[in-house]
Amino acid sequence: MEKILPDLEIPEDLLSRLIEHARQKYPLESCGILVGKNGKITRVYSMENIEKSSSSYLMAPEEQLRVFRKIEEEGLELSAIYHSHPHSPAFPSQRDVDYAFYPDSLILIISLMDQKVPQIGAFQIENGKIEKKVVKIMGKK
Ligand SMILES: [Zn+2]
């Protein structure tokens, strides 16, 4: 890895929203953007998966651009791009590796393979290499 990205810290209520979004879209993949600073997530943008697929996702380009502009204006960072895996583990698929276009942000995956116990995983993907990151859940009782 050319640059080691920070691990993620996500408040519990934001994580709940990610899981809720994944459940709403099930059996399709949900997707969106996690914004923050130095890996500390402060905001979640739920995006539309325009592929409407259960094995892939694509964010609407104009919606994505709008969020990217807002992030830049506010001096924040694109910490991670998230999506759900309705039927597979919280680990990047070959497609996720091939389509990792933002090497400065992490990929966060929410797996609903076990519906009762959603799993999450965050990864740095660069030049086909996958490195698992720690996700620290803040405010968890
Ligand atoms: Zn995936």
Backbone and ligand atoms as CSV (ligand in chain L), in Angstrom:
chain,resi,resn,atom,element,x,y,z
A,1,MET,N,N,0.845,-1.191,0.000
A,1,MET,CA,C,0.000,0.000,0.000
A,1,MET,C,C,0.889,1.252,0.000
A,2,GLU,N,N,0.580,2.169,-0.864
A,2,GLU,CA,C,1.388,3.390,-0.923
A,2,GLU,C,C,1.156,4.261,0.296
A,3,LYS,N,N,-0.076,4.294,0.737
A,3,LYS,CA,C,-0.432,5.135,1.874
A,3,LYS,C,C,-1.351,4.314,2.761
A,4,ILE,N,N,-1.023,4.259,4.034
A,4,ILE,CA,C,-1.876,3.490,4.949
A,4,ILE,C,C,-3.017,4.397,5.414
A,5,LEU,N,N,-4.222,3.978,5.154
A,5,LEU,CA,C,-5.383,4.782,5.573
A,5,LEU,C,C,-5.736,4.454,7.025
A,6,PRO,N,N,-6.298,5.450,7.741
A,6,PRO,CA,C,-6.658,5.192,9.147
A,6,PRO,C,C,-7.806,4.191,9.272
A,7,ASP,N,N,-7.850,3.507,10.416
A,7,ASP,CA,C,-8.992,2.647,10.728
A,7,ASP,C,C,-10.229,3.525,10.861
A,8,LEU,N,N,-11.401,2.878,10.905
A,8,LEU,CA,C,-12.648,3.642,10.981
A,8,LEU,C,C,-13.187,3.696,12.410
A,9,GLU,N,N,-13.715,4.854,12.757
A,9,GLU,CA,C,-14.480,4.987,13.993
A,9,GLU,C,C,-15.863,5.448,13.591
A,10,ILE,N,N,-16.859,4.670,13.953
A,10,ILE,CA,C,-18.220,5.029,13.545
A,10,ILE,C,C,-19.162,5.027,14.747
A,11,PRO,N,N,-19.907,6.125,14.943
A,11,PRO,CA,C,-20.873,6.142,16.037
A,11,PRO,C,C,-21.934,5.062,15.832
A,12,GLU,N,N,-22.362,4.472,16.915
A,12,GLU,CA,C,-23.300,3.360,16.846
A,12,GLU,C,C,-24.583,3.715,16.090
A,13,ASP,N,N,-25.086,4.951,16.279
A,13,ASP,CA,C,-26.351,5.309,15.612
A,13,ASP,C,C,-26.178,5.378,14.092
A,14,LEU,N,N,-24.995,5.798,13.633
A,14,LEU,CA,C,-24.770,5.831,12.181
A,14,LEU,C,C,-24.639,4.409,11.631
A,15,LEU,N,N,-23.979,3.557,12.395
A,15,LEU,CA,C,-23.855,2.156,11.971
A,15,LEU,C,C,-25.239,1.513,11.867
A,16,SER,N,N,-26.109,1.831,12.828
A,16,SER,CA,C,-27.476,1.294,12.791
A,16,SER,C,C,-28.182,1.727,11.514
A,17,ARG,N,N,-27.922,2.967,11.089
A,17,ARG,CA,C,-28.560,3.448,9.860
A,17,ARG,C,C,-28.064,2.685,8.639
A,18,LEU,N,N,-26.773,2.333,8.637
A,18,LEU,CA,C,-26.232,1.556,7.516
A,18,LEU,C,C,-26.901,0.192,7.433
A,19,ILE,N,N,-27.070,-0.421,8.605
A,19,ILE,CA,C,-27.676,-1.750,8.646
A,19,ILE,C,C,-29.149,-1.662,8.246
A,20,GLU,N,N,-29.808,-0.612,8.727
A,20,GLU,CA,C,-31.211,-0.390,8.388
A,20,GLU,C,C,-31.380,-0.201,6.873
A,21,HIS,N,N,-30.485,0.592,6.293
A,21,HIS,CA,C,-30.518,0.834,4.850
A,21,HIS,C,C,-30.329,-0.484,4.076
A,22,ALA,N,N,-29.383,-1.293,4.531
A,22,ALA,CA,C,-29.126,-2.590,3.882
A,22,ALA,C,C,-30.371,-3.475,3.940
A,23,ARG,N,N,-31.050,-3.442,5.098
A,23,ARG,CA,C,-32.255,-4.272,5.267
A,23,ARG,C,C,-33.405,-3.781,4.394
A,24,GLN,N,N,-33.529,-2.443,4.295
A,24,GLN,CA,C,-34.590,-1.864,3.457
A,24,GLN,C,C,-34.446,-2.301,2.010
A,25,LYS,N,N,-33.191,-2.326,1.531
A,25,LYS,CA,C,-32.942,-2.609,0.112
A,25,LYS,C,C,-32.884,-4.100,-0.195
A,26,TYR,N,N,-32.716,-4.917,0.839
A,26,TYR,CA,C,-32.635,-6.361,0.655
A,26,TYR,C,C,-33.764,-6.845,-0.233
A,27,PRO,N,N,-33.590,-7.733,-1.203
A,27,PRO,CA,C,-32.360,-8.474,-1.517
A,27,PRO,C,C,-31.409,-7.743,-2.475
A,28,LEU,N,N,-31.613,-6.437,-2.680
A,28,LEU,CA,C,-30.678,-5.701,-3.521
A,28,LEU,C,C,-29.551,-5.143,-2.643
A,29,GLU,N,N,-28.467,-4.764,-3.283
A,29,GLU,CA,C,-27.377,-4.131,-2.535
A,29,GLU,C,C,-27.731,-2.673,-2.262
A,30,SER,N,N,-27.440,-2.225,-1.059
A,30,SER,CA,C,-27.546,-0.798,-0.736
A,30,SER,C,C,-26.149,-0.209,-0.924
A,31,CYS,N,N,-26.086,1.118,-1.003
A,31,CYS,CA,C,-24.766,1.744,-1.114
A,31,CYS,C,C,-24.833,3.178,-0.644
A,32,GLY,N,N,-23.671,3.744,-0.376
A,32,GLY,CA,C,-23.608,5.126,0.069
A,32,GLY,C,C,-22.208,5.545,0.449
A,33,ILE,N,N,-22.147,6.715,1.064
A,33,ILE,CA,C,-20.865,7.362,1.327
A,33,ILE,C,C,-20.743,7.714,2.799
A,34,LEU,N,N,-19.573,7.445,3.359
A,34,LEU,CA,C,-19.293,7.785,4.751
A,34,LEU,C,C,-18.294,8.929,4.784
A,35,VAL,N,N,-18.678,9.988,5.476
A,35,VAL,CA,C,-17.883,11.205,5.490
A,35,VAL,C,C,-17.346,11.456,6.892
A,36,GLY,N,N,-16.139,11.972,6.967
A,36,GLY,CA,C,-15.578,12.285,8.274
A,36,GLY,C,C,-14.222,12.922,8.155
A,37,LYS,N,N,-13.410,12.665,9.154
A,37,LYS,CA,C,-12.063,13.218,9.200
A,37,LYS,C,C,-11.170,12.192,9.893
A,38,ASN,N,N,-10.049,11.882,9.262
A,38,ASN,CA,C,-9.098,10.909,9.823
A,38,ASN,C,C,-9.757,9.598,10.258
A,39,GLY,N,N,-10.704,9.147,9.455
A,39,GLY,CA,C,-11.348,7.875,9.748
A,39,GLY,C,C,-12.496,7.952,10.746
A,40,LYS,N,N,-12.701,9.132,11.340
A,40,LYS,CA,C,-13.819,9.297,12.287
A,40,LYS,C,C,-15.047,9.748,11.505
A,41,ILE,N,N,-16.028,8.858,11.436
A,41,ILE,CA,C,-17.204,9.131,10.623
A,41,ILE,C,C,-18.161,10.072,11.349
A,42,THR,N,N,-18.597,11.110,10.611
A,42,THR,CA,C,-19.547,12.044,11.209
A,42,THR,C,C,-20.868,12.098,10.446
A,43,ARG,N,N,-20.879,11.564,9.238
A,43,ARG,CA,C,-22.100,11.662,8.437
A,43,ARG,C,C,-22.206,10.502,7.451
A,44,VAL,N,N,-23.443,10.134,7.176
A,44,VAL,CA,C,-23.716,9.056,6.230
A,44,VAL,C,C,-24.610,9.580,5.114
A,45,TYR,N,N,-24.256,9.320,3.893
A,45,TYR,CA,C,-25.129,9.631,2.763
A,45,TYR,C,C,-25.588,8.313,2.134
A,46,SER,N,N,-26.872,8.042,2.254
A,46,SER,CA,C,-27.425,6.863,1.583
A,46,SER,C,C,-27.624,7.202,0.118
A,47,MET,N,N,-27.169,6.346,-0.765
A,47,MET,CA,C,-27.281,6.619,-2.186
A,47,MET,C,C,-28.169,5.569,-2.832
A,48,GLU,N,N,-28.634,5.915,-4.038
A,48,GLU,CA,C,-29.457,4.988,-4.796
A,48,GLU,C,C,-28.538,4.036,-5.567
A,49,ASN,N,N,-28.804,2.741,-5.466
A,49,ASN,CA,C,-28.065,1.779,-6.296
A,49,ASN,C,C,-28.769,1.704,-7.644
A,50,ILE,N,N,-28.222,2.402,-8.646
A,50,ILE,CA,C,-28.930,2.464,-9.928
A,50,ILE,C,C,-28.834,1.156,-10.714
A,51,GLU,N,N,-27.989,0.237,-10.255
A,51,GLU,CA,C,-27.946,-1.080,-10.917
A,51,GLU,C,C,-29.059,-1.988,-10.420
A,52,LYS,N,N,-29.638,-1.643,-9.269
A,52,LYS,CA,C,-30.702,-2.454,-8.675
A,52,LYS,C,C,-30.383,-3.942,-8.768
A,53,SER,N,N,-29.230,-4.285,-8.236
A,53,SER,CA,C,-28.735,-5.652,-8.324
A,53,SER,C,C,-28.483,-6.204,-6.928
A,54,SER,N,N,-28.495,-7.524,-6.807
A,54,SER,CA,C,-28.182,-8.133,-5.513
A,54,SER,C,C,-26.722,-8.575,-5.458
A,55,SER,N,N,-25.958,-8.283,-6.530
A,55,SER,CA,C,-24.538,-8.658,-6.516
A,55,SER,C,C,-23.614,-7.525,-6.956
A,56,SER,N,N,-24.183,-6.337,-7.171
A,56,SER,CA,C,-23.338,-5.203,-7.531
A,56,SER,C,C,-24.068,-3.899,-7.219
A,57,TYR,N,N,-23.327,-2.820,-7.276
A,57,TYR,CA,C,-23.946,-1.517,-7.036
A,57,TYR,C,C,-23.265,-0.474,-7.898
A,58,LEU,N,N,-24.018,0.590,-8.160
A,58,LEU,CA,C,-23.468,1.745,-8.852
A,58,LEU,C,C,-24.235,2.955,-8.347
A,59,MET,N,N,-23.503,3.930,-7.848
A,59,MET,CA,C,-24.151,5.141,-7.356
A,59,MET,C,C,-24.455,6.053,-8.542
A,60,ALA,N,N,-25.568,6.761,-8.474
A,60,ALA,CA,C,-25.915,7.698,-9.544
A,60,ALA,C,C,-24.824,8.759,-9.630
A,61,PRO,N,N,-24.179,8.903,-10.805
A,61,PRO,CA,C,-23.017,9.798,-10.916
A,61,PRO,C,C,-23.286,11.239,-10.472
A,62,GLU,N,N,-24.448,11.781,-10.842
A,62,GLU,CA,C,-24.714,13.195,-10.497
A,62,GLU,C,C,-24.944,13.363,-8.990
A,63,GLU,N,N,-25.570,12.352,-8.384
A,63,GLU,CA,C,-25.798,12.372,-6.936
A,63,GLU,C,C,-24.443,12.267,-6.202
A,64,GLN,N,N,-23.602,11.390,-6.703
A,64,GLN,CA,C,-22.274,11.179,-6.137
A,64,GLN,C,C,-21.438,12.454,-6.228
A,65,LEU,N,N,-21.497,13.100,-7.376
A,65,LEU,CA,C,-20.738,14.331,-7.602
A,65,LEU,C,C,-21.185,15.428,-6.629
A,66,ARG,N,N,-22.485,15.506,-6.419
A,66,ARG,CA,C,-23.042,16.505,-5.508
A,66,ARG,C,C,-22.482,16.298,-4.084
A,67,VAL,N,N,-22.443,15.040,-3.659
A,67,VAL,CA,C,-21.929,14.737,-2.319
A,67,VAL,C,C,-20.432,15.042,-2.250
A,68,PHE,N,N,-19.685,14.669,-3.283
A,68,PHE,CA,C,-18.238,14.927,-3.305
A,68,PHE,C,C,-17.956,16.430,-3.186
A,69,ARG,N,N,-18.757,17.243,-3.882
A,69,ARG,CA,C,-18.567,18.702,-3.836
A,69,ARG,C,C,-18.820,19.230,-2.436
A,70,LYS,N,N,-19.882,18.722,-1.829
A,70,LYS,CA,C,-20.261,19.154,-0.484
A,70,LYS,C,C,-19.154,18.802,0.522
A,71,ILE,N,N,-18.610,17.601,0.373
A,71,ILE,CA,C,-17.536,17.148,1.264
A,71,ILE,C,C,-16.342,18.101,1.150
A,72,GLU,N,N,-16.012,18.456,-0.087
A,72,GLU,CA,C,-14.859,19.320,-0.319
A,72,GLU,C,C,-15.099,20.718,0.249
A,73,GLU,N,N,-16.301,21.231,0.005
A,73,GLU,CA,C,-16.659,22.558,0.527
A,73,GLU,C,C,-16.527,22.626,2.045
A,74,GLU,N,N,-16.893,21.532,2.697
A,74,GLU,CA,C,-16.889,21.524,4.152
A,74,GLU,C,C,-15.545,21.092,4.734
A,75,GLY,N,N,-14.580,20.832,3.860
A,75,GLY,CA,C,-13.258,20.437,4.333
A,75,GLY,C,C,-13.241,19.072,5.001
A,76,LEU,N,N,-14.186,18.225,4.620
A,76,LEU,CA,C,-14.234,16.879,5.197
A,76,LEU,C,C,-13.624,15.880,4.212
A,77,GLU,N,N,-13.643,14.618,4.581
A,77,GLU,CA,C,-13.039,13.591,3.734
A,77,GLU,C,C,-14.041,12.500,3.382
A,78,LEU,N,N,-13.807,11.942,2.212
A,78,LEU,CA,C,-14.534,10.749,1.810
A,78,LEU,C,C,-13.838,9.589,2.529
A,79,SER,N,N,-14.366,9.226,3.695
A,79,SER,CA,C,-13.680,8.206,4.504
A,79,SER,C,C,-13.874,6.811,3.949
A,80,ALA,N,N,-15.101,6.531,3.501
A,80,ALA,CA,C,-15.383,5.187,2.990
A,80,ALA,C,C,-16.604,5.205,2.082
A,81,ILE,N,N,-16.636,4.241,1.197
A,81,ILE,CA,C,-17.830,3.984,0.398
A,81,ILE,C,C,-18.390,2.671,0.919
A,82,TYR,N,N,-19.668,2.672,1.249
A,82,TYR,CA,C,-20.231,1.442,1.806
A,82,TYR,C,C,-21.214,0.800,0.837
A,83,HIS,N,N,-21.352,-0.502,0.961
A,83,HIS,CA,C,-22.417,-1.213,0.252
A,83,HIS,C,C,-22.709,-2.501,1.001
A,84,SER,N,N,-23.853,-3.081,0.684
A,84,SER,CA,C,-24.232,-4.305,1.391
A,84,SER,C,C,-23.985,-5.526,0.521
A,85,HIS,N,N,-23.796,-6.644,1.186
A,85,HIS,CA,C,-23.745,-7.953,0.528
A,85,HIS,C,C,-24.928,-8.749,1.048
A,86,PRO,N,N,-26.016,-8.787,0.270
A,86,PRO,CA,C,-27.217,-9.480,0.771
A,86,PRO,C,C,-26.993,-10.972,1.029
A,87,HIS,N,N,-26.132,-11.599,0.234
A,87,HIS,CA,C,-26.002,-13.060,0.332
A,87,HIS,C,C,-24.574,-13.557,0.502
A,88,SER,N,N,-23.638,-12.652,0.677
A,88,SER,CA,C,-22.241,-13.101,0.781
A,88,SER,C,C,-21.549,-12.421,1.965
A,89,PRO,N,N,-20.386,-12.926,2.353
A,89,PRO,CA,C,-19.719,-12.404,3.560
A,89,PRO,C,C,-19.266,-10.952,3.424
A,90,ALA,N,N,-18.899,-10.354,4.551
A,90,ALA,CA,C,-18.425,-8.971,4.587
A,90,ALA,C,C,-16.964,-8.918,4.151
A,91,PHE,N,N,-16.758,-9.350,2.910
A,91,PHE,CA,C,-15.416,-9.366,2.339
A,91,PHE,C,C,-15.532,-8.947,0.872
A,92,PRO,N,N,-14.562,-8.174,0.362
A,92,PRO,CA,C,-14.686,-7.669,-1.010
A,92,PRO,C,C,-14.783,-8.790,-2.057
A,93,SER,N,N,-15.701,-8.614,-2.995
A,93,SER,CA,C,-15.808,-9.539,-4.116
A,93,SER,C,C,-14.747,-9.159,-5.148
A,94,GLN,N,N,-14.557,-10.017,-6.118
A,94,GLN,CA,C,-13.599,-9.688,-7.188
A,94,GLN,C,C,-14.014,-8.391,-7.865
A,95,ARG,N,N,-15.319,-8.216,-8.022
A,95,ARG,CA,C,-15.819,-6.989,-8.628
A,95,ARG,C,C,-15.480,-5.760,-7.780
A,96,ASP,N,N,-15.614,-5.911,-6.449
A,96,ASP,CA,C,-15.267,-4.801,-5.558
A,96,ASP,C,C,-13.800,-4.407,-5.723
A,97,VAL,N,N,-12.952,-5.405,-5.909
A,97,VAL,CA,C,-11.517,-5.143,-6.082
A,97,VAL,C,C,-11.281,-4.467,-7.433
A,98,ASP,N,N,-11.938,-4.987,-8.464
A,98,ASP,CA,C,-11.764,-4.432,-9.815
A,98,ASP,C,C,-12.298,-3.008,-9.930
A,99,TYR,N,N,-13.329,-2.701,-9.135
A,99,TYR,CA,C,-13.978,-1.394,-9.248
A,99,TYR,C,C,-13.623,-0.448,-8.097
A,100,ALA,N,N,-12.501,-0.699,-7.457
A,100,ALA,CA,C,-12.085,0.172,-6.342
A,100,ALA,C,C,-11.397,1.414,-6.917
A,101,PHE,N,N,-12.214,2.386,-7.271
A,101,PHE,CA,C,-11.703,3.561,-7.982
A,101,PHE,C,C,-11.226,4.678,-7.058
A,102,TYR,N,N,-11.454,4.532,-5.756
A,102,TYR,CA,C,-11.069,5.612,-4.844
A,102,TYR,C,C,-10.083,5.095,-3.799
A,103,PRO,N,N,-8.802,5.013,-4.182
A,103,PRO,CA,C,-7.807,4.407,-3.279
A,103,PRO,C,C,-7.596,5.174,-1.982
A,104,ASP,N,N,-8.074,6.442,-1.917
A,104,ASP,CA,C,-7.907,7.216,-0.687
A,104,ASP,C,C,-9.055,7.022,0.292
A,105,SER,N,N,-10.003,6.171,-0.057
A,105,SER,CA,C,-11.087,5.897,0.885
A,105,SER,C,C,-11.232,4.389,1.056
A,106,LEU,N,N,-11.810,4.009,2.183
A,106,LEU,CA,C,-12.003,2.589,2.464
A,106,LEU,C,C,-13.297,2.091,1.842
A,107,ILE,N,N,-13.418,0.783,1.777
A,107,ILE,CA,C,-14.657,0.135,1.356
A,107,ILE,C,C,-15.232,-0.529,2.600
A,108,LEU,N,N,-16.455,-0.162,2.941
A,108,LEU,CA,C,-17.105,-0.795,4.083
A,108,LEU,C,C,-18.235,-1.679,3.561
A,109,ILE,N,N,-18.260,-2.908,4.033
A,109,ILE,CA,C,-19.272,-3.865,3.560
A,109,ILE,C,C,-20.132,-4.321,4.734
A,110,ILE,N,N,-21.445,-4.304,4.503
A,110,ILE,CA,C,-22.395,-4.798,5.492
A,110,ILE,C,C,-22.966,-6.098,4.939
A,111,SER,N,N,-22.718,-7.195,5.614
A,111,SER,CA,C,-23.228,-8.478,5.132
A,111,SER,C,C,-24.500,-8.865,5.870
A,112,LEU,N,N,-25.512,-9.247,5.074
A,112,LEU,CA,C,-26.773,-9.733,5.652
A,112,LEU,C,C,-26.913,-11.235,5.444
A,113,MET,N,N,-25.772,-11.893,5.240
A,113,MET,CA,C,-25.805,-13.335,5.022
A,113,MET,C,C,-26.514,-14.014,6.200
A,114,ASP,N,N,-26.150,-13.582,7.409
A,114,ASP,CA,C,-26.911,-13.979,8.585
A,114,ASP,C,C,-27.784,-12.777,8.950
A,115,GLN,N,N,-29.066,-12.863,8.594
A,115,GLN,CA,C,-29.971,-11.719,8.737
A,115,GLN,C,C,-30.059,-11.203,10.172
A,116,LYS,N,N,-29.948,-12.125,11.111
A,116,LYS,CA,C,-30.102,-11.708,12.508
A,116,LYS,C,C,-28.848,-11.036,13.041
A,117,VAL,N,N,-27.708,-11.438,12.490
A,117,VAL,CA,C,-26.439,-10.874,12.960
A,117,VAL,C,C,-25.647,-10.304,11.780
A,118,PRO,N,N,-25.978,-9.061,11.384
A,118,PRO,CA,C,-25.246,-8.453,10.269
A,118,PRO,C,C,-23.756,-8.316,10.623
A,119,GLN,N,N,-22.925,-8.531,9.636
A,119,GLN,CA,C,-21.480,-8.405,9.844
A,119,GLN,C,C,-20.978,-7.182,9.080
A,120,ILE,N,N,-19.973,-6.535,9.621
A,120,ILE,CA,C,-19.381,-5.436,8.871
A,120,ILE,C,C,-17.875,-5.653,8.735
A,121,GLY,N,N,-17.344,-5.132,7.648
A,121,GLY,CA,C,-15.907,-5.219,7.421
A,121,GLY,C,C,-15.462,-4.007,6.633
A,122,ALA,N,N,-14.288,-3.475,6.966
A,122,ALA,CA,C,-13.750,-2.327,6.224
A,122,ALA,C,C,-12.403,-2.717,5.636
A,123,PHE,N,N,-12.173,-2.264,4.416
A,123,PHE,CA,C,-10.981,-2.689,3.695
A,123,PHE,C,C,-10.374,-1.542,2.907
A,124,GLN,N,N,-9.058,-1.568,2.857
A,124,GLN,CA,C,-8.355,-0.687,1.932
A,124,GLN,C,C,-8.011,-1.554,0.725
A,125,ILE,N,N,-8.383,-1.079,-0.440
A,125,ILE,CA,C,-8.102,-1.837,-1.660
A,125,ILE,C,C,-7.267,-0.958,-2.575
A,126,GLU,N,N,-6.124,-1.471,-2.944
A,126,GLU,CA,C,-5.244,-0.693,-3.816
A,126,GLU,C,C,-4.505,-1.633,-4.741
A,127,ASN,N,N,-4.576,-1.361,-6.018
A,127,ASN,CA,C,-3.907,-2.185,-7.031
A,127,ASN,C,C,-4.156,-3.676,-6.836
A,128,GLY,N,N,-5.391,-4.000,-6.567
A,128,GLY,CA,C,-5.759,-5.401,-6.431
A,128,GLY,C,C,-5.434,-6.027,-5.092
A,129,LYS,N,N,-4.812,-5.246,-4.191
A,129,LYS,CA,C,-4.485,-5.790,-2.875
A,129,LYS,C,C,-5.530,-5.353,-1.852
A,130,ILE,N,N,-5.855,-6.272,-0.945
A,130,ILE,CA,C,-6.893,-6.008,0.055
A,130,ILE,C,C,-6.264,-6.005,1.435
A,131,GLU,N,N,-6.510,-4.949,2.190
A,131,GLU,CA,C,-6.054,-4.938,3.572
A,131,GLU,C,C,-7.231,-4.650,4.489
A,132,LYS,N,N,-7.426,-5.529,5.466
A,132,LYS,CA,C,-8.549,-5.368,6.377
A,132,LYS,C,C,-8.247,-4.276,7.407
A,133,LYS,N,N,-9.238,-3.436,7.684
A,133,LYS,CA,C,-9.074,-2.377,8.674
A,133,LYS,C,C,-9.974,-2.648,9.872
A,134,VAL,N,N,-9.652,-1.986,10.976
A,134,VAL,CA,C,-10.466,-2.122,12.185
A,134,VAL,C,C,-11.633,-1.151,12.108
A,135,VAL,N,N,-12.821,-1.608,12.515
A,135,VAL,CA,C,-13.972,-0.700,12.631
A,135,VAL,C,C,-14.308,-0.597,14.114
A,136,LYS,N,N,-14.106,0.593,14.657
A,136,LYS,CA,C,-14.387,0.808,16.075
A,136,LYS,C,C,-15.763,1.438,16.170
A,137,ILE,N,N,-16.640,0.807,16.933
A,137,ILE,CA,C,-18.004,1.336,17.079
A,137,ILE,C,C,-18.052,2.183,18.342
A,138,MET,N,N,-18.388,3.470,18.162
A,138,MET,CA,C,-18.329,4.405,19.274
A,138,MET,C,C,-19.698,4.505,19.971
A,139,GLY,N,N,-19.667,4.611,21.275
A,139,GLY,CA,C,-20.890,4.786,22.042
A,139,GLY,C,C,-21.663,3.501,22.211
A,140,LYS,N,N,-20.981,2.370,21.995
A,140,LYS,CA,C,-21.657,1.086,22.141
A,140,LYS,C,C,-21.701,0.673,23.606
A,141,LYS,N,N,-22.913,0.276,24.026
A,141,LYS,CA,C,-23.048,-0.098,25.446
A,141,LYS,C,C,-22.648,-1.551,25.640
L,1,ZN,ZN,ZN,-19.345,-5.989,-2.794
